[in-house]
Amino acid sequence: MKTNKIIIDTRPKIKIQLDHKTFLTIRSMDSFNLWKERYPLARIIE
């Protein structure tokens, strides 16, 4: 019987704030740049 391997994601988690009430967790700065184009007030929280 085959067992499932547990995959651990070691990429860093970056929390961003798009506006006064919307928060996201992304995995790369490239993603942040895309969000920054849509939401100019976006900022990195953590």
C-alpha positions in Angstrom: 0.0 0.0 0.0 1.3 3.4 -1.0 1.5 6.1 1.6 1.0 9.8 0.9 4.1 12.0 1.4 3.6 15.2 3.3 4.8 18.1 1.2 6.1 21.1 3.2 6.1 24.4 1.3 9.2 26.4 2.3 8.5 29.5 0.3 8.2 32.6 2.4 4.7 34.0 3.2 4.3 37.7 2.7 1.2 39.5 4.1 0.0 42.5 2.2 -2.8 45.0 2.8 -4.6 46.2 -0.3 -6.9 48.7 1.3 -8.2 49.5 4.7 -10.0 46.1 5.2 -8.5 43.7 2.7 -5.5 41.5 3.6 -3.8 38.8 1.4 -1.0 36.3 1.9 1.2 35.9 -1.1 4.3 33.8 -1.9 6.5 36.1 -4.0 7.3 39.7 -4.7 6.3 39.2 -8.3 2.8 38.7 -7.1 3.0 41.8 -5.0 4.0 43.8 -8.0 0.9 42.6 -9.8 -1.3 43.6 -6.9 0.5 46.9 -6.6 -0.5 47.8 -10.2 -4.2 47.2 -9.4 -4.1 48.7 -5.9 -1.6 51.6 -5.7 -2.0 51.9 -1.9 -1.0 48.3 -1.3 1.7 47.8 1.3 3.6 44.9 2.9 2.5 44.1 6.5 4.8 41.3 7.4 
